[in-house]
Every structure is written in C-alpha cells, then in structure tokens.
C-alpha cells in the first residue's frame, strides 16, 4: 500500500480495531441477559428514566410499560438497531460488566501496535463508532491490551449523524479543524468508507480474514491488518500521496 500523509486518523471499531465476534457474541448477549435487571434496579433514576422515555417515543409507544420497553429494547439488540437510547443503555450495562471483569474489550494485536506507533509519531487519533462514546471509552479502557484511552484525542458516535452519511464526516473534519483530505478513515464497512471518501477523506478498508469474506470487493485501499497501513504525519498544506 502507498504511504499516506495525513494530519489525523479516525478509526472504526467493530471489524477494524477489534473483532465483530466480540460485539455479537459477548457484548450483545450480556446486554440482553442483564437489561431487565438493570431497568428494574435503576429505572427510577432520572437519567435511565429519560432513556426509557426516549425509547418509548422512538418506538411510537409513548405509554409503554417498563416491561414492554424491555421487550422492545431486547428486540432492538437482536436487530443491532442504531437507536441512541439503546446504545446509551448498553453502555451503562457494559460498564458494570467491564468493571466486574466479566469480559475485556477485544483489540487486535496489530491494531494496538500501530495505534501506539502512530501516537508516538504525533499523529492525532480519533474513534468514530456506532456505539456510544461511553461504550467506546470502556472498550479501550478495559481492553485485552490494557488501558488504551490515552492514545486517542477524541471519540465520535452517531449523535453527530449516521456513519453512512457524508455530512457526518464533514462534521468530524470541522470539529477537528483539519481539511478532509488530511484525514485517514479506517473501517470495514464499504458504505461508511464511501461516505467518508465523498466528504474528501482518505480511506482504507480493513478486510480481516476473521471478519470478512475472502471474495469481498472494495473500491478503497485495502489492508488485512493495521501492519499494512502506511501513514506519516504531514501538515495539510503539503499533504500528498507518496508513490
């Protein structure tokens, strides 16, 4: 792969820094198993009450009981629905799991090594994931490689917009005060990468053997691990692609 010059790197999580299986076989089942007990115990707390209200409105059932809302939320987990109140509730549940040592956030060893190298080289690193910012911090804070949160300067979730919409990436570029062409976005999702590229980002699709069919076709630069991604820190005004 050609070496990319950039002023910042933004990375996805699921299928990119860590395995899809961790989210689908560990985090989601944990949330499903513990959601009812969590709502029963914390449902009267203002923050949780607000999330339940928001879920009821989103489900078009404003008068739904807590029992009904639990059923709705569990069905949303099964659908992997990108519903903000669900994502926030999952983050609260997962915090308890991480803190109790029920599991640790999966991060590929090659991602850990590259992120540390890029951080040491002075490249600003950010995360953009459909999981809430709180959930992102937990995954990297309680990861299989220890606390990695110091590597990142910031986190973005879908409160800024869906990951397949161009304006979401324009918002990130504005927030970072970096020209889009000076940002590299890493993801395993073609739709996300398409939106980022249309916003002007440089893009790399992760095609990890564990997560991606071997015959997957992509319009973007490709890498099977972070070890294959070449980046150097460069001021935006002089940023070019090395051949």
C-alpha distance (Angstrom), angle and dihedral (degrees) to the residues before:
residue distance angle dihedral
X1 . . .
X2 3.78 . .
X3 3.80 116.7 .
X4 3.78 111.1 -103.9
X5 3.77 121.7 -147.3
X6 3.77 113.2 -146.7
X7 3.78 145.6 158.2
X8 3.82 95.4 -143.9
X9 3.81 141.9 9.9
X10 3.81 123.8 -143.7
X11 3.79 117.4 -167.6
X12 3.77 136.7 -166.8
X13 3.81 118.2 -139.9
X14 3.81 114.8 -148.7
X15 3.80 109.8 71.8
X16 3.80 90.0 -0.7
X17 3.81 114.9 61.3
X18 3.80 91.7 8.5
X19 3.78 140.7 17.0
X20 3.78 125.1 -78.6
X21 3.80 88.0 -136.7
X22 3.82 92.7 65.3
X23 3.78 92.0 59.7
X24 3.81 95.7 40.9
X25 3.81 99.7 40.3
X26 3.82 102.3 31.2
X27 3.81 113.8 21.4
X28 3.80 100.2 36.6
X29 3.83 95.2 46.3
X30 3.80 90.4 47.3
X31 3.81 91.2 53.3
X32 3.80 91.4 46.7
X33 3.78 92.6 49.7
X34 3.81 96.6 47.2
X35 3.81 103.8 32.6
X36 3.80 97.3 92.8
X37 3.80 93.8 49.1
X38 3.81 91.1 46.5
X39 3.81 93.1 52.0
X40 3.81 90.9 46.3
X41 3.80 91.4 51.6
X42 3.81 100.2 38.2
X43 3.80 104.3 21.8
X44 3.81 93.3 107.2
X45 3.81 93.3 55.8
X46 3.84 111.1 105.6
X47 3.82 95.5 -125.0
X48 3.80 93.7 49.6
X49 3.81 91.5 42.0
X50 3.79 89.4 55.4
X51 3.80 91.4 51.1
X52 3.81 91.1 50.6
X53 3.80 90.1 49.3
X54 3.79 90.9 50.1
X55 3.81 90.4 49.6
X56 3.81 90.8 50.9
X57 3.79 91.5 51.2
X58 3.80 91.6 47.0
X59 3.80 90.1 50.2
X60 3.84 90.2 49.5
X61 3.82 88.7 -121.6
X62 3.83 102.8 109.7
X63 3.81 93.0 167.1
X64 3.80 96.5 47.9
X65 3.79 117.2 138.2
X66 3.78 121.2 -122.7
X67 3.80 89.2 -104.4
X68 3.78 90.7 54.6
X69 3.82 91.6 46.2
X70 3.80 90.7 51.6
X71 3.81 89.2 54.2
X72 3.81 91.0 48.2
X73 3.80 92.9 48.5
X74 3.80 92.5 48.5
X75 3.81 89.8 51.5
X76 3.80 88.9 50.9
X77 3.81 89.9 52.8
X78 3.80 89.5 53.9
X79 3.82 89.5 50.2
X80 3.83 92.4 45.1
X81 3.78 86.1 -128.4
X82 3.81 113.5 -173.0
X83 3.81 93.8 -133.4
X84 3.84 112.8 152.8
X85 3.84 96.4 -141.5
X86 3.80 90.3 50.0
X87 3.80 92.6 48.0
X88 3.80 90.9 51.3
X89 3.81 93.0 47.5
X90 3.79 90.4 48.8
X91 3.79 88.9 53.0
X92 3.80 90.6 54.2
X93 3.80 91.3 49.2
X94 3.78 93.6 46.4
X95 3.80 91.4 50.4
X96 3.79 88.4 63.1
X97 3.80 90.5 48.2
X98 3.80 94.9 49.0
X99 3.80 93.1 45.3
X100 3.81 91.6 50.0
X101 3.80 91.1 49.3
X102 3.80 93.2 -117.0
X103 3.83 88.6 140.1
X104 3.81 142.6 -15.7
X105 3.80 127.3 -129.2
X106 3.78 111.6 -96.4
X107 3.81 115.1 -126.3
X108 3.79 122.3 169.2
X109 3.83 113.7 -115.8
X110 3.81 91.4 -126.9
X111 3.82 89.7 54.2
X112 3.80 91.6 50.4
X113 3.80 91.9 50.7
X114 3.81 94.6 46.7
X115 3.80 94.7 44.5
X116 3.79 90.2 51.6
X117 3.81 91.7 48.0
X118 3.81 92.9 47.7
X119 3.79 91.2 47.2
X120 3.80 90.8 49.9
X121 3.82 89.0 50.2
X122 3.80 89.4 56.7
X123 3.81 97.9 -108.9
X124 3.83 109.7 148.1
X125 3.81 110.0 -123.3
X126 3.81 127.3 -155.6
X127 3.80 137.5 174.6
X128 3.82 127.4 -135.6
X129 3.79 113.9 -176.6
X130 3.79 138.4 150.7
X131 3.80 88.3 -121.8
X132 3.79 115.6 88.7
X133 3.79 119.5 -89.5
X134 3.80 88.0 -112.3
X135 3.81 90.5 55.0
X136 3.80 91.1 48.0
X137 3.81 91.9 52.7
X138 3.79 90.4 49.0
X139 3.80 94.0 50.8
X140 3.80 92.9 51.6
X141 3.80 94.1 35.8
X142 3.81 93.2 54.4
X143 3.81 98.0 31.4
X144 3.77 129.8 147.5
X145 3.83 85.9 -106.8
X146 3.79 95.1 49.1
X147 3.79 128.6 -107.4
X148 3.82 108.1 -12.9
X149 3.81 98.2 165.8
X150 3.81 93.2 105.3
X151 3.82 88.7 67.0
X152 3.81 92.6 67.1
X153 3.78 129.1 71.5
X154 3.78 94.8 -163.7
X155 3.79 149.6 -13.1
X156 3.81 134.4 -132.4
X157 3.80 130.3 -165.0
X158 3.78 135.0 176.7
X159 3.80 93.0 -74.5
X160 3.82 83.8 88.9
X161 3.81 90.3 51.5
X162 3.82 141.9 -70.1
X163 3.78 116.1 -52.4
X164 3.79 93.0 -122.6
X165 3.82 94.5 56.8
X166 3.79 121.3 94.8
X167 3.80 93.8 -141.4
X168 3.82 90.7 62.0
X169 3.78 90.3 64.8
X170 3.78 92.4 43.7
X171 3.80 87.3 54.8
X172 3.81 90.7 51.8
X173 3.81 91.2 50.3
X174 3.81 90.6 50.6
X175 3.80 92.0 47.7
X176 3.81 90.9 50.4
X177 3.82 91.8 43.8
X178 3.81 87.3 -134.4
X179 3.84 126.0 126.9
X180 3.83 110.0 -106.9
X181 3.82 91.2 -121.7
X182 3.81 88.6 60.6
X183 3.82 93.5 57.7
X184 3.81 125.9 85.7
X185 3.81 116.2 -154.1
X186 3.82 120.0 -160.1
X187 3.80 121.5 -161.9
X188 3.80 144.4 138.1
X189 3.82 91.9 -135.7
X190 3.79 120.1 94.2
X191 3.81 91.8 -159.8
X192 3.78 93.1 52.9
X193 3.79 92.0 46.5
X194 3.81 91.5 48.7
X195 3.80 90.7 54.2
X196 3.81 91.9 46.8
X197 3.80 92.2 49.1
X198 3.81 92.2 49.4
X199 3.81 86.6 52.8
X200 3.82 88.0 55.8
X201 3.82 100.9 -100.6
X202 3.79 124.9 139.7
X203 3.80 107.8 -117.7
X204 3.79 140.1 -155.4
X205 3.78 124.7 -174.2
X206 3.79 117.0 -146.7
X207 3.80 110.3 -140.3
X208 3.77 100.6 -175.6
X209 3.81 114.3 -177.0
X210 3.82 90.0 -134.4
X211 3.81 93.8 54.6
X212 3.81 109.4 24.7
X213 3.82 133.3 61.0
X214 3.82 109.4 -111.2
X215 3.81 92.9 -124.8
X216 3.82 94.4 56.2
X217 3.80 113.4 139.1
X218 3.79 120.8 -149.1
X219 3.79 136.5 -178.4
X220 3.80 91.2 -150.9
X221 3.78 136.7 76.4
X222 3.77 106.4 -78.8
X223 3.79 136.7 -145.3
X224 3.79 133.2 173.7
X225 3.81 91.3 -154.3
X226 3.78 140.5 7.8
X227 3.82 88.2 -104.2
X228 3.82 87.9 73.2
X229 3.81 94.6 54.6
X230 3.79 113.3 96.1
X231 3.80 116.6 -162.3
X232 3.80 135.3 158.1
X233 3.78 130.1 -171.9
X234 3.79 112.2 -104.6
X235 3.78 135.4 166.9
X236 3.82 109.4 -107.0
X237 3.81 94.7 -121.5
X238 3.81 92.0 62.6
X239 3.79 99.4 33.7
X240 3.83 114.6 137.8
X241 3.78 137.1 150.0
X242 3.80 114.3 -101.3
X243 3.80 113.6 -133.2
